[in-house]
Amino acid sequence: MKNTIKFLTVAMLLSAGAVFAQGYSSIEYSDEHNRATNADNIKGALVAGIKDGARDYSIKLETGQAKLGNGSITDGAEVRVRQSFGTFYVGGRLGERITSSKHFSHYALDVGTKIPLSNGFTGDIGGRYRNAFETSNNYETTRGHVAVSYAVTKKDSVAVRWSRTWKDEEKDAWRLQYSRSF
């Protein structure tokens, strides 16, 4: 319970910071299926960020569990930078993964393209390479994704994403996201 209160406090502070900085905040819900173990997992995340021209700076906090209120909890935090080049983007992340038995630092590299579709819809196709700095943590993964977002208003958007992860994590995941720009 103490960790939940700490997580919610930090999440509220991040959201408030995004408001004052004229940035954005996103709420994410993911449903994951591990192809290797046949286990399911749910995950929630909060992202707060600032866009500066073609560059995006953000912080992401996430927590996951096999079933809400049942099973071990895995938490994570990341700082992220993404640079856009027209429709293409490249990004980097540094993060910390925390479980009941261990915690470790990791990095990730992202590449992709965002494609305007029509009437407020945008497609996103991309990939990510991630690994722990200490490779004995078995966290090396490659992920591909495809997503569609819809701009509900000039400041609000919703998105759905499907992704597949290979190597140390064999997962398929669906993610729903709501974003608000300030």
C-alpha positions in Angstrom: 0.0 0.0 0.0 2.9 2.4 0.8 4.4 1.9 -2.7 1.0 2.5 -4.3 0.6 5.8 -2.4 4.2 6.8 -3.4 3.5 5.9 -7.1 0.2 7.9 -7.2 1.9 10.9 -5.5 4.7 11.0 -8.1 2.2 10.5 -10.9 0.1 13.4 -9.8 3.2 15.6 -9.4 4.4 14.7 -13.0 0.9 15.5 -14.4 0.8 18.8 -12.6 4.4 19.6 -13.8 3.3 18.9 -17.4 0.4 21.4 -17.0 2.6 24.2 -15.7 5.2 23.5 -18.4 2.6 23.6 -21.2 3.5 20.0 -22.0 1.3 16.9 -22.2 0.3 14.0 -20.1 -0.8 10.5 -21.1 -2.5 7.6 -19.4 -1.9 4.1 -20.8 -3.5 0.7 -20.2 -1.9 -2.4 -21.6 -3.0 -6.0 -21.8 -0.1 -8.4 -22.4 0.2 -12.1 -23.3 3.5 -13.9 -22.8 3.8 -16.4 -25.7 6.5 -18.5 -23.9 4.6 -19.0 -20.6 1.0 -18.4 -21.7 0.7 -15.9 -18.8 -1.3 -12.7 -19.1 -0.4 -9.4 -17.5 -2.0 -5.9 -17.2 0.0 -2.7 -17.0 -0.9 0.9 -16.3 1.4 3.9 -17.1 1.6 7.6 -16.8 3.7 9.7 -19.2 4.4 13.5 -18.7 6.4 15.4 -21.3 7.3 18.5 -23.1 7.7 19.1 -26.8 10.3 21.5 -28.0 10.0 21.8 -31.8 10.8 18.4 -33.2 12.2 17.1 -29.9 10.1 15.4 -27.2 11.3 15.0 -23.6 9.2 12.7 -21.3 9.1 10.7 -18.1 7.2 7.4 -17.9 6.1 5.6 -14.7 4.5 2.2 -15.1 3.2 -0.6 -12.9 2.1 -4.1 -13.9 0.6 -7.2 -12.4 -0.8 -10.6 -13.6 -4.3 -9.5 -12.4 -5.3 -6.4 -10.6 -4.8 -7.2 -6.9 -3.3 -10.6 -7.6 0.3 -11.6 -8.3 3.6 -9.9 -8.0 4.0 -6.3 -9.0 6.5 -4.9 -11.4 7.2 -1.2 -11.5 9.3 0.9 -13.9 10.5 4.4 -14.6 12.0 5.9 -17.8 13.3 9.2 -19.0 13.0 9.5 -22.7 14.1 11.8 -25.6 12.7 11.5 -29.1 13.7 13.6 -32.2 11.5 13.8 -35.2 12.8 14.2 -38.8 9.6 14.9 -40.8 7.5 11.8 -40.4 10.5 9.7 -39.1 11.6 9.6 -35.5 14.5 8.2 -33.4 14.6 8.1 -29.6 16.5 6.9 -26.6 15.5 5.9 -23.1 17.1 5.2 -19.8 15.1 3.4 -17.2 14.8 1.3 -14.0 12.9 -1.9 -13.6 11.8 -2.9 -10.1 10.3 -6.2 -9.0 9.9 -7.8 -5.6 13.2 -9.7 -6.0 15.5 -7.3 -7.9 15.9 -4.0 -9.7 18.2 -2.9 -12.5 18.8 -0.2 -15.0 18.2 -0.5 -18.7 18.4 1.5 -22.0 16.4 1.4 -25.2 16.6 2.8 -28.7 13.4 3.6 -30.7 12.9 4.2 -34.4 9.7 4.6 -36.4 7.5 6.7 -38.7 4.2 8.5 -38.1 2.0 8.6 -41.1 -1.0 11.1 -41.4 -3.9 9.0 -42.5 -7.1 11.2 -42.8 -9.6 13.2 -40.7 -7.5 13.3 -37.5 -6.1 9.8 -37.8 -2.4 9.1 -37.6 -0.6 5.8 -38.1 2.7 4.8 -36.3 4.9 2.0 -37.3 8.1 1.4 -35.3 10.5 -0.7 -33.4 12.5 -0.7 -30.2 15.7 -2.4 -29.0 16.0 -2.7 -25.2 18.6 -4.2 -22.9 19.8 -4.1 -19.3 23.2 -2.5 -18.6 24.0 -5.7 -16.7 23.1 -8.3 -19.3 22.7 -11.1 -16.7 19.2 -9.6 -16.0 17.9 -11.2 -19.2 16.1 -8.1 -20.4 17.3 -7.9 -24.1 14.2 -7.5 -26.3 13.3 -6.3 -29.8 9.8 -5.0 -30.3 7.8 -4.0 -33.3 4.6 -2.1 -33.1 1.8 -0.6 -35.2 -0.6 2.0 -33.8 -3.4 4.3 -34.8 -4.2 7.5 -33.0 -7.2 9.9 -33.3 -7.1 13.6 -32.5 -10.5 14.0 -30.7 -9.8 17.8 -30.2 -6.7 20.0 -30.7 -5.6 19.0 -27.2 -7.0 15.5 -26.7 -6.1 12.2 -28.5 -6.8 8.5 -28.1 -4.7 5.7 -29.5 -4.6 1.9 -29.8 -1.3 0.0 -30.4 -0.4 -3.6 -31.0 3.1 -4.8 -30.4 5.1 -8.0 -30.5 8.3 -8.5 -28.4 11.0 -11.1 -29.1 14.1 -12.5 -27.2 14.1 -12.4 -23.4 10.4 -11.4 -23.3 8.1 -13.1 -25.8 5.0 -10.9 -25.5 2.1 -9.7 -27.6 0.4 -6.6 -26.2 -2.5 -4.2 -26.9 -2.3 -0.7 -25.4 -5.0 1.9 -25.1 -3.8 5.5 -24.5 -5.4 8.9 -23.8 -3.2 12.0 -24.1 -3.9 15.6 -23.1 -1.8 18.6 -24.3 -1.8 21.7 -22.1 
